Amino acid sequence: MAFNINDRVEICKKEEGFSGIYYSAILLAAVGRTRYLVRYESRLTPNRTSLLTEAVDPDEVRPSPPESSPCDFVVSQRVDAFVDNAWRVGTVTRKVDPNYYVKLDCNGNEAHCPFYKVRRHLEWQKQNGTWLSPATGSQSNRSAAPGGEPGNSANMREEIGAIFD
């Protein structure tokens, strides 16, 4: 599958300290056949004056998960919590209506999260283009944003020139 320009995606860097942390981004272009150019929606440049744009490897990119309505999560349920401008995988440790405390996998810290900053945890299955709910084993259709290898989309090749003009 191929991404298209302006697709909303999430980036999980493969560097140490980034495991289980997903940053929302917009796909800007394919860089050759081996990388994508993305602009993050919440990560800033080192001088903090603009949104960070960088090239990333295909295995660091996944489509944005399908939107879901707020859920009533229970203790020990796997979730994603929006903490420090990124979605972080974790486990609900307490519920204090209507909010949650989530133990984050990335650092072991417990974060207090408003209910609207907690979402169901889904795993992207790149090989068949579906989302898997680890809790139930059920699959859902892929998100509206297609995903896959860079440089394979006719739409992307047509639009790349417009980005650099």
Summary of the structure (lengths in Angstrom):
residues: 165
radius of gyration: 16.6
end to end distance: 26.7
largest distance: 51.3
contacts: 485
relative contact order: 0.23
helix: 10%
strand: 44%
